[in-house]
Amino acid sequence: MALNTCYFLSSLKSCEPEFVVSTPDRLLDLVSLRAIDISSTSLLVIDGLKKFLDLGFVDKLYSIRDSISGHPQMVLFSDSYGEALKPVMQNLLRRPLSRLSLYDSSASQSAFISQYVYFCTSEEDKLLKAIRILAQVCA
């Protein structure tokens, strides 16, 4: 291990970050090196879920989720939806679901069983509704 990496790991161990942005591989590496403790994480956001599925990272996402004690809030983003994502989403999420749909079509609305459906007419509207949902969930 290089000297800079050792310094980075010791620096990371000595602080308590408010948030961490990481790939699944890197996050699991940091957890296994005990450079970071994610057991008390309260919010986990996974962006690009379909891409992680395509790359074969689903087991790593499950490992990350299982490293967190309790029931963290989870937000999943995916640029597309298919039948292969449904069981992954159901396995990752352990609470009621909220799904934001950019399109008002019946196919889009019924593509996944959800507790709440929000209709968004633009990307800006979708972002504002997502922020409101997160604020309500985290309150």
ZIPEKA-V169462 format. One record per backbone hydrogen bond with DSSP energy under -1.0 kcal/mol. CO is the residue of the C=O (numbers start at 1). NH is the residue of the N-H. E is the energy in kcal/mol with one decimal. If there is no record, write none. Layout:
# ZIPEKA-V169462
co: (CO;CO)
nh: (NH;NH)
e: (E;E)
This chain:
# ZIPEKA-V169462
co: (2;3;4;5;6;7;8;9;10;23;24;25;26;27;28;29;30;30;31;38;39;42;44;46;48;49;50;51;52;53;57;58;59;60;61;62;63;65;73;75;77;77;82;85;86;87;88;89;97;99;101;105;106;116;118;122;123;124;125;126;127;128;129;130;131;132;133;134)
nh: (6;7;8;9;10;11;12;13;14;27;28;29;30;31;32;33;35;36;34;41;69;73;75;77;52;53;54;55;57;56;61;62;63;64;65;66;67;68;44;46;48;49;85;89;90;91;92;93;115;118;120;109;110;99;101;126;127;128;129;130;131;132;133;134;135;136;137;138)
e: (-2.2;-2.4;-2.4;-2.7;-2.5;-2.4;-2.5;-2.3;-1.3;-2.5;-2.4;-2.2;-2.5;-2.3;-2.7;-2.0;-2.6;-1.0;-1.3;-1.8;-2.2;-2.7;-2.2;-2.9;-1.9;-2.2;-2.6;-2.1;-2.9;-1.1;-2.1;-2.4;-2.2;-2.3;-2.6;-2.7;-1.1;-1.3;-2.8;-2.8;-1.0;-3.0;-1.4;-2.9;-2.4;-2.1;-2.2;-2.6;-1.1;-1.2;-1.7;-2.3;-2.2;-1.9;-1.9;-2.3;-2.4;-2.5;-2.4;-2.3;-2.3;-2.1;-2.5;-2.5;-2.4;-2.2;-2.7;-2.6)
